Amino acid sequence: MNILKQANEIVFERSEEKQREYGDFKEGMKRAAKILSGMVGQDLDAVFMYKAMVALKLSRESYTHKEDNLLDAVAYLGSLNDLHEEDNK
């Protein structure tokens, strides 16, 4: 399957079971930002978390190619774009 289609499924077509297991994708990033903010004593937002996760995935890819690295990076970017679109409504 095309990596973009796979990323779309991860972010936008998650099964109901995954929603119960992990929660909403964007809400999870917002929660992670709050947790990290408390850990580092700085006010960080979900946009920062998305960028950090993309950076992590690209860093891993720079060592060894694994499709999962690219898939996750694309999924984070897709969800980040969706977050921006929601904020601009």
Beta strands, then each sheet from edge to edge (+ up, - down):
end
